[in-house]
């Protein structure tokens, strides 16, 4: 598939994922963001013959690649095209009430960035699509060329935390009046022409936040996280584990806040001698602080640099 090798993608924080997720080797686990199956394969290998694994991804290419990679695990593994936000519906169709653990890796796979041809990266000249599932939704090119300046500015500020959103959107509107912006190179070059980039070897590309914002908007990523967090307490068995790897502050803030609130549900005033509200904790945080990759892993896989892992146990 476009010259892609299954060994190309390096799963982030792999040892930590397996360590915290698989506490019961004969349990039922879910990889909600299977990608090309890197984490899934190691999780599957950590399970006993009685354990099983459900892998979800909304990208049809990822589903095909995962099925190829995970074939060695036999029929103990199911790979399904679906969003992790619809995990409750998937389990209902499979007649499963609860599972022992769920993993979410909210990052982009190397396949999507380097081989999908959907314009996720500003380092490649590809159509401005950015849909995780190219079979549904509205592509990024539509947003860039059709949305009003105010709506575009709001997307860049809200999802990309881009301080120069006004300047970027002004350039986009001016350019699209002449002809539509259709490729990732066009958009990246336009942004670079209006945003001064400090001269540093490792300086962030000025289009980074804009591309992030468009991808989040196109795929409704933050809405999907909210939907998932509302449902997951009711889908994990007692002692079940939730592991989430995020890559930017917008995602991590939601995960961190949810896990804290699950653990600290009591609404009584601090000076009360004992709890009278009756709100019991739903989870115990396994990692009070987010875990980050060590420098050795970052050197081998630079895309792991911004990863943060958080883990919690259902109680």
Helices and strands as residue ranges (DSSP letters): H 14-21, E 28-31, H 38-46, E 52-57, H 60-70, G 71-76, E 77-81, G 84-86, H 87-93, E 99-105, H 110-114, H 140-146, H 149-160, H 165-176, H 184-194, H 208-219, H 221-232, E 236-246, H 249-263, E 283-285, H 295-300, G 302-304, E 308-314
